[in-house]
Amino acid sequence: MAVETKQRWTAQWKELFDEVVTSGLCTGCAGCVVACPHDVLGYNDAGGVYKPFHLEEELGLANCIHGEKGCTSCTRACPRFRTWEPEVDEFLFGRRRDPDEMAGVSKDIILARATDATVHEKGQDGGLVSAILLWAMEHDYIDAALVSYLEGDGTSWKAVPGVARTREEILAAAGSRYTYSANTMAYGEAVASGAEKIALVGMSCQSSSPPAMAARKAGKVARRFALNIGLLCSKTFDDAIFEELFEAKYGLRKQDMVKMNIKGVFQIWMRDGAYHEVPLKECHAWTREGCKMCPDFAAEHADISTGGIGAFNDWTLTVVRTPLGREIIVKMLQDGVIEGRPGDDDPGAIALMRKLATVSRRRWPEFASPEPKVGVPPPKPKAAAVPGPTGASAAPSAPATPAGTEP
């Protein structure tokens, strides 16, 4: 019987640029930028672009002299390049996801929240992610975390990547922003500060990058990622949504906002105590380009995936995926720093996660590798519109579509 030989990996920036960066598959996770050993990839986060680009002039934007000489780190790190999903599944779980596992492979699904009052209050939907980072740092699982902060004094609401190494820095990163931050881009800062065991808190696309690097042996970067916390995410929005929708239509200035969330509507709390809701269907026009083909709602390749969906606003739906994730959650429950309850206490949250995961998988285009769409049922026919009270058509409202929830 002939033994199948593994083909040598030769794909480089030229293929990545053609197949991912310019095809619409690129989510802007910046894994390729972080993994590049020659520092020839930059990252454009201006004007809603959020994409890598080639810095050297020698071969132009679409090719790389190091790639021509055999460097393949960027394609190995990309969690949207070719057969990324089955490769990472096999690496993390020893098998591919089953066709009915729309939200990815998991060990346990629970509801959890922080027991510390300060962490609970400052965090989003129970403060679980902040509690995990604090506990992991105190127990030497990590010595730094890649998170997002708000730029400057916070009134611009622009999310930027940063490093948290203290309790104060972790709590400062708490809360939600629904515009994009490539938290992986803080990796260099963390390493420069001496960090050896790094946690990544990132949206679904970002959380697939470290295991993609490890599965494909993309250099030394992957070895420093010690914990991977993924955020359930259906989409993020361009920064322009603040001026072009919230302020232009509703008179809500971003410098007057103090908190936001998504629970079926876009919720906004203002500095003067006022509360406003914006229908999500009005926000869709500002969907970030990198989200339009992303198939991963449930952060399927994280150690622990978390999201504030379901009936209980101060509990976090928590998907435990790896042995490390289970070890940390179990020890935290034993130590009493979080409290938990069965996921079955909120079956609607689990059903919603699977429904939104299915919706996200339907976005994956036919021209790309087929695995993310395996098992995805066709969409149900839309209910016929019915006349509203003034003759306008009214259709059933869309389900909640939570975007990236920060720690």
N, C-alpha and C positions, 0 to 999 in steps of 0.2 A: 504494500500500500504506500503510495507516494505521500511524503510529508510536505504539507503546505509551508512554503517559506515566506516569511514576512518581507514585504517589499521595503526597500530603503526609502526613508522619508526625504524627499527632495524639495517639497514645496516651500517657497520663500515669499518675501514681500510682493513680488510681481504677481503671484497667484492670489495672495491675500487681498491686494488692492483690487484685482479684477473680480474675484469671486465674492468678496465680503464688503470691502469698504465702499465700492461704487455700485454695488448691486442692490443695496437697501437692507442687507442682512446685518450690517454693523450696528450694534447697540451702543457703541461708545464706551464699553467697559474699560478700555485702556489696558487690557491685559498684555497686548502686543507691545505697547510702549514700555511698560514696566519690565517685561522680559527681555527687551532688546539689549544685548550685551555690548553693543557698539554705540549706543545713545544716538542713533540716527533717526529716531521716530519722535516727532513732536505730537502735541495734542491740542486741538482747537476747540475751546469751549465758549467761543464768542458767537453771539447772534444765533444761538440755538443749534450750532453745528454739531458739537460733541463727536468729533471723529479724529482718528490719528492721521498723520501725514508724514511724508518722507522729507527729511531735512537737507540731505546732501544734493548738490546740483549735478553731480557727475553723471548720473543716469536718469535724472528727472524724478517726477512725482511717482511714476508707475513702476520703477525698478530700483534695485539696491545692489551696489557693487559687492557688499558683503554676502548678500544672498547669492549672487552669481558665483561667489567663491565657496559656497556651501553652507552659509548660516541659515538656519531654519527656525530660529527661536520664536519669531513672531507668529508663524502659522501654528506652531505647537501650542502656543499660549491662547489661541483664539477659541472661545467657546461657541463660535458659530461657523467654524471652518470644517467643511465636509462632514465626516461622520462623528461629530463631536459628542452627540448624546449617547450612543451605544458605547463609545470608547470610555467616557467618564463613568457611565453606569457600571461597566465591567470592572473598572479600576476601584470604584468605591464600594460596590455591593456584590461583586462577583457574578453578576448576571445583568441582563437587560431588563428594563421595566416590562411588565406584562401589558398587553394591549389595553386592559381596563384600568391601569394605574395612571390615570390622567394627571394626577398631582405628583407623580414620581414614586419611587420606592421609599417606604417608610417603615420604622419599627413601632412607633407609638404616636398617638395623637391625643394631646391633653389640652386642658385650659390651665393657664398659669398666670400668676401675678406676683409682684414683689411684696414682701411683708413690711419692709422699711417704709415708713410713712413719707419720708422725703423723696426716696426713689420712686415710690408709687405716684406721688403728686407731680414730680417733674417729668416723669416718663409719659409715654403715650400708651393708652389702653392697658394700664397696669404696671408699666415700667419694667417689663420682663427683661428686655435686651440690656438695659442699663444694669440691672441686677446681675445678669450673667457676666458682663464684663467686669464688674466690681469683684464678684466672687472669684472669677478665673484669675484676676490679677493678684488678689490676696492669697490664692492658693498656688501660685507659681505656674499656672497653665500658660499664662501669657505675660509679657512685660510691656506691651503696647497694643493699641487698637487703632485701626484705620476707620475713621468715622467721618461725618460731615458736620460742619458748623455753618452758621450764617455769617456772611461776609461783613466785616466792619462792626458797626454797633447793632447789626441785626435788622435794621429798618429797610434794607434793600431786599430782604428775603431771597438773596442769591445764595444758594447752597454751594459750599466749597469744601474740598477734601481736607482732612487734617488728622493729626495724631493725638490720641488721648493716652496719657501715662499716669494720671492721678485720678482720685475720686472726683475732684472738682472739674477736671477736664472731661471726664465721662459724663457727668451730670450736665455740663454745659452743652454737650452734643445731643441731649435728650429732646424729643419732640419730632414732629413731622414736617417735612418740606416735600412738596409735590413737583418741584423742579429738580433737574438732574444734578447729581454730584458723583463724579467718577472717583469714589473713595480709594480705589487702588492707586491713584496717582500720589497718595501720601506715603507710599511705600518707601521711596528714597529718603524722605524726611525721617521716617521711623528708623531705618537702618543707620542713617547718619547719627542719630541720637543714641545708638548702641543697642537697639532692640534686636533680640534674637528669636523671640517667640511672639509672633504677631497675630492678632485677631483681625479678621475682616468683617465689618458690618456693611453689607452691600445689597443692592437690589438683585433680583433673580439673575440677570445677565452677568453681573459681577461675581456672584457666588459660584458660578460655573468655571471661572477662569483659573483659580488656584488648583483645583483638581485636574483641569485640562492640562495645565503645565506639568503636574506630577505624572499624570497618565502617559503623556507624550515625551517626558524627560526634557523639558524645555530649560535646562540650565539650573542654576543654584537658587533662583528666586523662590520656587515652590517650597523649599525646605524650611523657610522661615515662617510660612503660614501655619500656625499651630491650632487655630480655631476659625471656623467659617460659619457666620451667622447670616442667613439669608432672609430677605424681607419680601413677603408676598406683594406682588406688584403687577397690576394690569397695564399701567402706563404712567408716564410722567408728562409734565407740560412744559412748553417753552416759557422762558422768563417773560416774554411779551404778554402773557395772559394777564399780568397785573395791571399794566396800563391800558391794554386794548380791550379788556373785558371788565375786570373788577372795577377799575376806576372810570373808564369811559361810559359804561352802562349803569353801574350801580353806585358810583361816587365813592367807592371804597379805596382809599389810598393805602399802598403797601406799608408806608411808614407809620400808619395808624393801626396796623394789624398786630395782634399779640399771639394768636394761635390759629391753627387751621387743622381740619380733619376731613376725611371723606367717609360718610356713612349713608350711601345712597344719593346724597347731595354733597356739594362742596360747602363745608361748614367754615365760617369765618367769624372769629371773635375780635372785637375792636378794643382799642385802648380805653375808650369811654364806657365800656361795659356792654355795648350793643352786640347783638348776635345776628348774623345774616346767613341765608342759605342761597346758593346758586345752583340751578339745575345742571346736572352733569352733561346733559346733551348740549348745553350751551358752551361747554368747555372743550368739546371734542375737536373743534377747529384748531386748537392750540396743542394737540397731541404731538409730542416730540417725534421727529422722523425716525429715530432709532427704535421706537417702540412699536411701529406699525406692522412689523413682521415678526416681532419677538413671540416665540411660542411658549415661554416659560412663565406662568403666573406664580407657581408655588415654590420657587427657589429650590428646584429639585435636586441640586447637588451640594447643598449646604450640610453642615453637621446638624444644625438646628434651623428650621424655617419658622418664621413667626409673622403673625398679622392680626390686626385688630378688626376681624370680621365676626359677625354673629350677634346674638341677642344681648350679650353682656359687655357693656362698654368698657369696664375696667378689668377685663380678663383678656389675655392674649391667646389666640389659637396657636398651639405650639406643635410642630411636626418634628419628631425626633427621627433622624435618618441614619446616623452612623453609631458605632459603638462608643466613640468619644462623646457624641451628643448625648447618648443615654447616660453615660457615666457622670457627666456634669449635671444633668437635670436631676438624676437620682440623688447625688450627693448634696445638691442645693436643697432639695426637698427634705432630706435627712437633717441638714443643718438649720432648717427653718427659715432660710432667707427668701424662699419663695413658697407659695402654697399652690396646690394643684387640685384639679378635679377632673373626672373622666371627660374625654372629648364628647362622649355620648350624652353628656348633660346638655349639649347644644348641637343636636344633630343637624339643625339648619345651617350652622357655620361650616360643618364638614361638607354638607351637600353643596353649599355655595362655593366653597373652595374648589371642589371638583367641577362644578359647572363653569366657573370662571377659568379654570385650567383648561377645560375643553375648548372654551371660546378662544383662548389665547393660542392653543395649538392649531386652530383653524386658520390663523393668520399666516402660518408658515407656508411659503410659496412652493409651487409645484417644481420649480427649476432647481430647488435645493435638495439635499439628501432627504430621503423619505421618512426616516425613523421618527422624527417628532410627531408625525401625523398618523403613525400606526395606531389603529384602534379608535381613531377619532370618528364619531358618528356624524353623518351629515346634519346640517342645521335643520331644525324643525321649521315647517312653513310658518311664516309670520301670520299672526292673527289679523284678520281683515280690519281695517280702520273703521271706526263707527263715528257717525256725525256727532259733534259736540253740541252744546246748547246753542251756539251761535252759527251752526252750520259748518264749523271747522272740523277737520278730522282729528280724532284722538286715538292714539295707540297705547297699548299697555306700557307702563313705565319700565325702564331698564333696571336690571339688578344693580346692587352696589358694586362699584368698581374701585376698590381701594388701590391707591398708588403706593409708592415706596414709603414705608413708615420707618422713620429713623429711630434710634434707641431711646 
